[in-house]
Amino acid sequence: MIIKKTPDENFLDAQIALLTNAKVGELDEYLAAAGLNPQSLDERGTNAIKGALTSIQIAKQTSATFAALAPARQKEIASRLQIKRSVFSALSEHRAIVSSIPVRFLKRLADELGAGVDALRLALSTPVISAGVPQYKSDDAPGTPVQVPFEQLLREAAMSEEEIAELMREDG
């Protein structure tokens, strides 16, 4: 008795074929049986990879721009954003948990840096950057800096509750 497979079962067969390194022709047959166009999937996959690589390159440029700002420009941006320089430095060192930064603030920071919000978000999501050349007086190296919520950075900078509330406010 021949049992006709559902599209989901055919798609599962295609996934198994992909994972088991099946020949391209065999994989294409499974995909076609699942109602998918193998050529279209190749193109979509290639385009997705190109898009991701482009996003990463833009994020790298944004991160480099952020890190290379002259101290006077850092001070100017911090002043316009109404944050202390220590908060600005923490942001440039990627010490804030990006998801904790209000979108409203991210947009303002992106505008100041001449970057897109998505590129800035991706740039800030990379691992923590340690400041400068490692120099320390103790026998042990200091621990790796950890990312903390944006609000915690504001509090550690001794900003007032009113300033923190304004910076944490989302338009809505």
PyMOL commands that set and color helices and strands:
alter all, ss='L'
color gray80, all
select helices_A, chain A and resi 7-19+24-33+38-67+71-81+85-92+98-100+103-113+117-124+150-156+161-168
alter helices_A, ss='H'
color red, helices_A
deselect
rebuild
show_as cartoon
